[in-house]
Amino acid sequence: MTGATMIAWLKLHGFEDMTDAEIAQSITFSVAELCRFRKWEFMDTVATVAVAQGISTVLTGVGTVHSVYDDTNNHRLVPYADSDFVDMAAGNLTELGVPLWYQVLAGSLMVFPGASTALSLRVVTTAAPPTISASSTEAQFVVPAQHHEVIAYGALYRLYALNDDTENVTIFKQLFEQGRDQMVYDVSVTNVDRFPFVQDVVGYD
């Protein structure tokens, strides 16, 4: 479904008087609940980032960062807690060298020291749940298309809750949870025959 088609479908359930923006907000909340239920493989991306000399901010608009690997110098960067990173890097963000640490600050992935020479980083991230509107494409939902009905059920139980319709809240919340559990099973079956990807194994012969 696209944003427009899902909104139109939800309006058929007695919400014709609500604006597209109001219904889209319920869809957004439903997508967020689904995305945060567990670590979904379809939310993960692996990006290869070319870092120019002197750069300390390497990516913006990132969600959760799981790992950062320096392909040029062949080592993994170490994550730092917010307060530790700020204390360490404060006033020194112009320092250059081989990046050893990373942190996400205000949605930006930063490394310290900044790169003294151009290099390539491999970054594994989990995307933040999307904000849905009437103009959203099917791909912008992030959740695989075969499970978009689950999103609609989640939006419906929220919309019925606004009307204090406890009977339909119960019905559609149960459908949402059943669909979510089916997603977990489908993802497990899809990945059951895959070998895990292991990085940085030291001393393996």
N, C-alpha and C positions, 0 to 999 in steps of 0.2 A: 504494500500500500504506500501511497504518497501521503503527505500531510493533509492535502485537500480531500482525498478519498476517505481517509480515516475519520476526519472531522465530519464529512457528510454522512458516513455510516453511523457515527455516534449520535448525530442529530436525529436520526430515525427512531431512536429509543426515547423520544420525548423531550429532547433538549433543543428543539428548533429555535427557541427564543434566546438562547445563549449565543454570544458572539464567537467567531472563529478563534479569537485570541483566548477567550476563557476556556474553551474546550481544548485548545492546543496546550494550555498550561497543565491540564489534567493528564494529557498524553505525555508531556515532558516529565511529570512526576512519576508516571507509570514506567517509562523507559529508565529513569534513574533508579527506581526501586529494583527493577529487573537487573540492571547492569551491576549494581552494588551487592547483589545477593551472593555472588561468588566471583572468583577470578575466571572470566570467560576468555577463551582463546581468541574469539573474534574481536575482542577489545584491544588485543596486543598488536603492536607494530614494532618492526625492527628497522631503524633508519640509519643509513650511513651518512654521516655529516662531515663535510669538508670544512676544516677549521683553519682560517687564515692566521698568519703570524700576528701576534699581539692581541688576539681575541680571547676574552674570558667568558662572555655570554654567548653560548653556542646554539641555543634553541630558545624560542619563545612560544607561549601558548601550550605548554606541555601539561599532561596530567600527572600520573604516577610514573616515576622512573624506577625501573627494576635493576638495570645494570648499565654501566658505561665502560666500553672497552676501547683502548687506544690501539688501533690496528697498525699504526706507524711504529710505535715503540713496544708493541706486544706486551701490554700489561693492562690489568683491570684497575679502573679508578675506584677509590674508596669513598663511600658516602659519608657525609658529615651531618650531624644534627644542626638545626638552624642556628642556635645560639653559638655553638662551637665554630661554625663556618664564619659567621659574622665577626666573632672575636678574632679569628685567625686572619681573615681577609680584609678587615676594616682598614682603610687607608693604604692597602697594599694591592689593590686590584690591578694596578699597572705592572706588578711584578711578573716577569716572564721566566719560563723554564719549561720543563716537561710536566704537563698537568698530572697531579697525583690524587686530587680530591674533587668531588662534585657535590652540588646541592641545588635543589629547586627553590628559588626565592621568588615569590609573587608570580609564579607561572613561568619563570625563566630558568633554564638549565645553565648553571655557571660552573666553571672549572677554575681551579687554583693550583699552581700559578697559571697565568695565561700562557698560551702557546708561544714559545720562542721561535718556532719554525712551523710552517704549514703542516698539518697532520690530518688524519682521518679517524673519526670516532664512530663506533658502532653502539647505538643507543636503543635499549629495549624499554618501551613505555606502554602504559595502559591509558587509553584515551579517556578523557572526562566524558560523562554522559552528555549527549547532545541536547540542545534546546530545539524543540519542535515547533514549527509554524505551518500555516497553510501552504507555504511555498516549499516546504521540505520535500526533497526527493526520497525515493525508496531507500537509496544507499545511505542517506544522511541519518536514518534511524539507527544505523550501526548493527542492530540486532538482525540476524538473518531473516529474509522475507517470509520463510515458512512459519516463523513464530510471531509475526506481527499481530495475529489474532490475540495472542497473550497480552500484548501491549494494550489492545482495545479493551479487553476485559478489565485490566488494571485501571484504565481511565474511566470505565463505566462505574466501577464500585466507588470511585472517588466522586463522580458526578452525582450518583444516587445518594451519597452521604451528605451532599450539600442540601438535598431535599428531605433529609431525615427519613429516607425510605430504607429502613433497616432490612426488610425482606430481600430487596434486590441487592443491597450492599453485601449481604451474606452469600447470595447466589453467585454474584460475579467475582467476589473476592475468592471464593472457593474455586471457581473456574480459572482465575488468574494463578492461584497457587498450584493447581493441578497442571496447568500449562507450563509453569515455571519448572516444576519437577520433571516434566517430560523433556524440557530443554536440557536439563542436567543429564538425563539418561541419553538423549540423542548425542550430546557432545562427548559423553563417555564412550559410547559405541563407536563414534567416528574416530576417536583417538586411541582406541584400545590396542591397535596393532602398531602404533608408532613407537619408535625408540625415543627416549628422552634425549634432548640436545644438551650435552655437557661441555662446559668451557673450563679452561684453566685447570686441567687435571695434571698435577705435578708428580713426576716420578712414575708415570705409568709406562710399563715396558710392553 
